[in-house]
């Protein structure tokens, strides 16, 4: 998970490239699903990749604040992480589900 988290942090920075996004998506299964109920619900791997590249090329991640990892809870084929954006009081919680060494599902609660 630490390698994934480093790559994810790189993608959401001002020096990220499409190659970084491709590296990030190599951690996901082909049938990967992303769910963010507050911001549009469920996204397929393809839709999330296309949006990530579109936002990256438009510079949308240039001012993205750093996420500080506060807590990790490890379960059976799943991890829950709690993070906080630098300079903000709100915290975020994200669930990751795994099949082997690949992530097949992410759900964000914030």
PyMOL commands that set and color helices and strands:
alter all, ss='L'
color gray80, all
select helices_A, chain A and resi 2-11+18-25+37-39+45-57
alter helices_A, ss='H'
color red, helices_A
select strands_A, chain A and resi 28-36+41-44+67-75+78-85+91-99+102-109
alter strands_A, ss='S'
color yellow, strands_A
deselect
rebuild
show_as cartoon
